[in-house]
Amino acid sequence: MGAGHAHRLYVPGDSPVHRLPPQCKIVAVLAFVLLVVATPREGIWAFGLYAVLLAVVAATARVPFLTVARRIVIEVPFVAFAFLMPFVANGEKIGVLGLRLSESGLWGAWNILAKGTLGVVASILLAATTEPRLLLLGIERLRMPQLITQIATFMLRYGDVVTAELGRMKVARASRGFEARDVRATRVLAKSIGALFLRSYERGERVHLAMVSRGYDGRMPVTHDVGASAVQWTAAAALPLAAALVTLAAWMVP
Amino acid sequence: MTAQAPPSLEVTGLAYAYPDGTQALYGVDLTVGRGERVALLGPNGAGKTTLVLHLNGILHGGLGGVRVGGLPVDPKDKKALREIRRRVGIVFQDPDDQLFMPTVREDVGFGPANLGLRGPELDRRVRDALTRVGMLDVADRPPQHLSFGQRRRVAVATVLAMEPEILVLDEPSSNLDPASRRELAEILLGLDVTVLMVTHDLPYAAELCPRSVILSGGVIAADRPTRDLLTDADLLAEHRLELPFGFDPAAAVR
């Protein structure tokens, strides 16, 4: 469990994409996703071009296509829902399941599927080329309130600790003959979760104490300077700029 | 640093009751000279932790006073308090509470960075502190990937990096395997710094600290050379302290 947990999404490398400052990559991905979303769904070719752009980024970053393909699985539950929804909604509305209606439903599903997949792939590439730690620094550079980035940093640090604690509680339960057989088990599990919450809360207090003892006064000292140069911003802008051209074309060419 | 070096720690008439009315300290007097290594012994609930939290001003509001290297602990004086927290390096019992940053390097740098150090000076502090505990090679790893003994040593480094006047260790030997225990002892013996070690581990006290004090019932009940104190069976029994089976303090030479 523990080892490598925090870095599971990160694919170590030293490509130009890896080396870009995190805030540039975050902005680029965000802009790209917004552009994709703003594209009319009828422009199928535009989505194809977006996919090509992402493929170029993946190739530059030397992130294996197979890795990306495997990680796309995460969107399956959302997409399945998207596929279902138009049918269900239309069926209820009209009462008959006509060909015309399901066609618009299919358009809707395509819309969500294409935009969702592109967004997911862009995020996968961001996560694969940026260490979680740097990602947070990037977000902080983008003026995200420090309180939020601090919370995220602690989640990164203590995720494993809390998971390990949960694991130990599970072993302790099982060692005394507990098996989750039916609904009655819920009570025991709920109590375990409650206990875990209390333990984490108390740990939070102890961590805070340790921080205050070393001079913490509400602000994390900024020791990493992840400043970005104009060249780096320009390099990162390549993706959204290319995407912007595609979006523009998709709106102009019907 | 002052010219004629006042004692590292002076506690005079310290009394404290928790907000709920529980009286924890009833007038503690303790002086620790510069360069001394003192063990603070006492049964559970004797007020050891309460005393420790007074040393850097986290708890306050009772009677009496604490001076660290001549500087009084005054919770209202923010600037002096910062200096106090630099001078008093507390190593807490659970290294997972102490090590909260994503990497060892950042964690060790947290204290000095709060003191306003940046750049090469900060790097030097971090490198020095990690070298002193023999942990320089794990600088870029996340704390959760280290063994327990390694984490304890890094925890010591996090306060050494602040170049403290006095190192306060809360149960430093707890949960360590014999080898890690010995390694930590060697490290602590090699440090040129005043040490106050809170512990139940009497052989460890005998090994590391020439002088011991017993805190019991909220007062200092005994203050003697460790060997004297540990050979006084009646005194130990009176304060619920026990030597482990087979350990003879008279035979333990140091």
Interface residues (C-beta under 8 A of the other chain):
Chain A: G2 A3 H5 A6 P132 R133 T153 F154 L156 R157 Y158 D160 V161 R203 R206 V207 L209 A210 M211 V212 S213 R214 G215 Y216 D217 P221 T223 H224
Chain B: L53 N56 I58 R82 R85 R86 V88 I90 F92 D94 D96 D97 Q98 F100 M101 P102 T103 E106 G109 F110 G111 A113 N114 L115 R118 L122 P142 P143 Q144 H145 T158 V159 M162
